[in-house]
Amino acid sequence: MYLRMRTPFAVAPAAMLLCPLLLVACASPDAGRTGVAPAVEAVLDRQALQRGSWEVYAIGDWRLDAETLPRIAFGSAGQVGGQMGCNRFLGRYRLDAEGALSLDDMRLTHHICAGPVMYQEGVLLNWLRDAWRSRLTDDGELLIYSGQRRDPIRLRPAPDGG
């Protein structure tokens, strides 16, 4: 017994023309991207990193609530610290000449806060622990790349600089 499928001849050529277009669209580096437009990036140096505190406004493609933006400051002796939204944190960082950034020995205070803020803190802390590269954009933003994630943590200079 043979099973025979019938395909209208008009559909087959149309499908053959559309398949490559769909594959190109799916392969585009910006396909499905909901984040911020890409900017020109430069290797980050210690002086730029230490110029004041930074405000985290996005983790990957997740824009944070403006009321609970975490702040991070990098010190000259390799210390890092700041406010995660509810809890404060301290740790150490290393930055090499190629912009490789690593954070370790991270310690947090243990305050209990509203669920969304605690979730934000947990996600940010995990991403920071996996940090491996940093860049400075042409418009002064700090990008911290984490693990195998495509989109970085995005930071901008804090409005009050400190």
C-alpha positions in Angstrom: 0.0 0.0 0.0 1.3 3.3 -1.0 0.4 6.6 0.7 0.3 9.4 -1.7 0.4 13.1 -0.8 -0.8 15.8 -3.0 0.7 19.2 -2.9 -0.7 22.0 -5.0 1.9 23.0 -7.5 1.4 26.7 -6.7 2.4 26.2 -3.1 5.6 24.4 -3.7 7.4 27.1 -5.6 6.2 29.8 -3.2 7.5 27.8 -0.3 10.8 27.3 -2.0 11.2 31.1 -2.4 10.1 31.9 1.2 12.2 29.4 3.1 15.6 31.1 2.4 14.1 34.5 3.4 12.9 33.0 6.7 16.3 31.4 7.4 18.1 34.7 6.7 15.7 36.6 9.0 16.2 34.0 11.8 20.0 34.1 11.4 20.1 37.9 11.7 22.1 39.0 14.8 19.3 41.3 15.8 16.5 38.8 15.3 14.2 38.7 18.3 16.2 41.4 20.1 14.2 43.6 22.4 17.1 45.3 24.0 18.9 48.5 23.3 20.5 49.4 19.9 24.1 48.4 19.7 26.8 51.1 20.2 30.5 51.3 19.3 32.5 49.6 22.1 36.0 50.2 23.4 38.1 48.3 25.9 37.5 49.6 29.4 40.4 50.9 31.5 40.7 51.2 35.3 40.4 55.0 35.2 37.1 55.0 33.3 35.8 52.2 35.6 36.7 54.1 38.7 35.4 57.6 37.7 32.3 57.3 39.9 29.4 55.0 40.7 27.4 53.3 38.0 23.7 52.7 37.8 22.5 49.3 36.5 19.5 49.9 34.2 19.3 46.7 32.3 20.3 43.1 32.8 20.4 41.5 29.4 17.2 42.6 27.7 15.4 43.2 31.0 14.9 46.9 31.8 14.9 47.5 35.5 12.4 49.5 37.5 13.7 53.1 37.8 12.7 53.1 41.5 15.1 50.3 42.4 18.1 50.7 40.2 21.2 49.1 41.6 24.5 51.1 42.0 28.0 49.8 41.7 31.3 51.6 42.4 34.7 50.2 41.6 37.6 51.3 43.9 41.3 51.8 43.0 42.5 48.9 45.2 40.4 46.3 43.5 37.3 46.6 45.7 33.7 46.8 44.4 30.6 47.7 46.3 27.2 49.2 46.1 23.5 49.0 46.5 21.6 46.1 44.9 18.2 47.6 45.3 17.6 46.5 48.9 20.9 45.0 50.1 24.4 46.4 50.0 27.3 44.4 48.7 31.1 44.3 48.8 33.6 42.3 46.9 36.7 42.3 44.8 37.3 42.8 41.1 40.1 42.3 38.6 40.3 44.1 35.2 43.0 43.3 32.7 44.3 45.3 29.7 41.9 43.5 27.3 38.9 44.4 29.4 38.5 41.0 31.0 36.6 41.7 34.2 36.0 39.3 37.1 34.3 39.8 40.4 34.6 37.5 43.4 34.4 37.3 47.1 30.9 39.0 46.9 29.2 39.5 50.2 25.7 40.9 50.8 23.8 42.2 53.7 20.7 40.1 54.5 17.7 42.3 54.5 14.3 40.9 53.4 12.6 43.1 50.7 9.6 42.9 48.4 9.7 39.9 46.1 10.5 41.8 42.8 13.5 43.6 44.4 14.9 40.3 45.8 14.5 38.6 42.5 16.3 41.5 40.8 19.1 41.3 43.3 19.5 37.5 42.8 19.6 37.8 39.0 22.1 40.7 39.1 24.4 38.9 41.6 24.4 35.7 39.5 25.3 37.7 36.4 28.0 39.6 38.2 29.5 36.4 39.5 29.8 35.1 35.9 31.3 38.4 34.5 34.1 37.9 32.1 34.4 41.0 29.8 33.6 44.7 30.0 33.4 47.4 27.4 32.7 51.1 27.4 30.4 52.4 24.7 30.9 55.6 22.7 28.1 57.3 24.7 29.7 56.4 28.1 27.8 53.3 29.1 29.5 50.4 30.8 28.7 46.9 29.4 29.5 43.8 31.5 29.2 40.6 29.6 28.4 37.5 31.7 28.7 33.8 31.1 27.3 32.7 27.7 24.7 35.4 27.6 24.5 37.5 24.4 23.2 40.7 26.0 25.3 42.4 28.7 24.5 44.1 32.0 24.1 47.7 31.0 25.2 50.5 33.4 25.3 54.3 33.0 27.1 56.9 35.1 25.0 57.6 38.2 23.2 61.0 38.0 25.0 62.3 41.1 28.3 60.7 40.1 28.7 59.1 43.5 
